[in-house]
Amino acid sequence: MPSRDRVGMAQMIVAFLGTAAWVSGVLVLVVMAVLPFLENLADGSRR
């Protein structure tokens, strides 16, 4: 049945997009948390 295959493909695409969105959200949070720490390190090494 082609309609069932289409639903399976749609579910795979939705799952992939959901995972990609979740991963990118986590990456943004990690970068935002690490940036001030890196800036402090840069300031400390300059002095």
C-alpha distances in whole Angstrom, upper triangle without the diagonal:
4,6,6,7,9,10,11,13,15,16,17,19,20,22,23,25,26,27,29,31,32,33,35,37,38,39,41,43,44,45,47,48,50,51,54,55,55,57,60,59,60,63,64,64,66,69
4,5,5,6,9,10,10,12,14,15,16,18,20,21,22,24,26,27,28,30,31,33,34,36,37,39,41,42,43,45,46,48,49,52,53,52,55,57,57,58,61,62,62,64,67
4,5,5,6,9,10,11,12,14,15,16,18,20,21,22,24,26,27,28,30,31,33,35,36,37,39,40,42,43,45,46,48,51,52,51,53,56,56,57,59,61,61,63,66
4,5,5,6,9,10,11,12,14,15,16,18,20,21,22,24,26,27,28,30,31,33,34,36,37,39,40,42,43,45,46,49,50,50,52,55,55,56,58,60,60,62,65
4,5,5,6,9,10,10,12,14,15,16,18,20,21,22,24,26,27,28,30,31,33,34,36,37,39,40,42,43,44,48,48,48,50,53,53,53,56,58,58,59,62
4,5,5,6,9,10,10,12,14,15,16,18,20,21,22,24,26,27,28,30,31,33,35,36,37,39,40,42,43,46,47,47,49,51,51,52,55,56,56,58,61
4,5,5,6,9,10,10,12,14,15,16,18,20,21,22,24,25,27,28,30,31,33,34,36,37,39,40,42,45,46,46,48,50,50,51,54,55,56,57,60
4,5,5,6,9,10,10,12,14,15,16,18,20,21,22,24,26,27,28,30,32,33,34,36,37,39,40,43,44,44,46,49,49,49,52,54,54,55,58
4,5,5,6,9,10,10,12,14,15,16,18,20,21,22,24,26,27,28,30,31,33,34,36,37,38,42,42,42,44,47,47,47,50,52,52,53,56
4,5,5,6,8,10,10,12,14,15,16,18,20,21,22,24,25,27,29,30,31,33,34,36,37,40,41,41,43,46,46,46,49,51,51,52,55
4,5,5,6,8,10,10,12,14,15,16,18,20,21,22,24,26,27,28,30,31,33,34,36,39,40,40,42,44,44,45,48,49,50,51,54
4,5,5,6,9,10,10,12,14,15,16,18,20,21,22,24,26,27,28,30,31,33,34,37,38,38,40,42,42,43,46,47,48,49,52
4,5,5,6,8,10,10,12,14,15,16,18,20,21,22,24,26,27,28,30,31,32,36,36,36,38,41,41,41,44,46,46,47,50
4,5,5,6,8,10,10,12,14,15,16,18,20,21,23,24,26,27,28,30,31,34,35,35,37,40,40,41,43,45,45,47,50
4,6,5,6,9,10,10,12,14,15,16,18,20,21,22,24,26,27,28,30,33,34,34,36,38,39,40,42,44,44,46,48
4,5,5,6,9,10,10,12,14,15,16,18,20,21,22,24,26,27,28,31,32,32,34,36,36,37,40,41,42,43,46
4,5,5,6,8,10,10,12,14,15,16,18,20,21,22,24,25,27,30,31,31,32,35,35,36,39,40,41,42,45
4,5,5,6,9,10,11,12,14,15,17,18,20,21,23,24,26,29,30,30,32,34,35,36,38,40,40,42,44
4,5,5,6,9,10,11,12,14,15,16,18,20,21,22,24,27,28,28,30,32,33,34,36,37,38,40,42
4,5,5,6,8,10,10,12,14,15,16,18,20,21,22,25,26,26,28,31,31,31,34,36,36,37,40
4,6,5,6,9,10,11,12,14,15,16,18,20,21,24,25,25,27,29,30,31,33,35,35,37,40
4,6,5,6,9,10,11,12,14,15,17,18,20,23,24,24,26,28,29,30,32,34,34,36,39
4,5,5,6,9,10,10,12,14,15,16,18,21,22,22,24,26,26,27,30,31,32,34,36
4,5,5,6,9,10,10,12,14,15,16,19,20,20,22,25,25,26,28,30,30,32,35
4,5,5,6,9,10,11,12,14,15,18,19,20,22,24,25,26,28,29,30,32,34
4,5,5,6,9,10,11,12,14,17,17,18,20,22,23,24,26,28,29,30,33
4,5,5,6,9,10,10,12,15,16,16,18,20,20,21,24,25,26,28,30
4,5,5,6,9,10,10,13,15,15,17,19,20,21,23,25,25,27,29
4,6,5,6,9,10,12,13,14,16,18,19,20,22,24,25,27,29
4,5,5,6,9,11,11,12,14,16,17,18,20,21,23,24,27
4,5,5,6,9,10,10,12,14,15,16,18,20,20,22,24
4,6,5,8,10,10,11,13,15,16,17,19,21,22,24
4,6,7,8,10,11,12,14,15,17,18,20,21,23
4,6,5,6,9,10,11,12,14,15,17,19,21
4,5,5,6,9,10,10,12,14,15,17,19
4,5,5,6,9,10,10,12,14,15,17
4,5,5,6,9,10,11,12,14,16
4,5,5,6,9,10,11,12,15
4,5,5,6,9,10,11,13
4,5,5,6,9,10,11
4,5,5,6,9,10
4,5,5,6,9
4,6,5,7
4,6,6
4,6
4
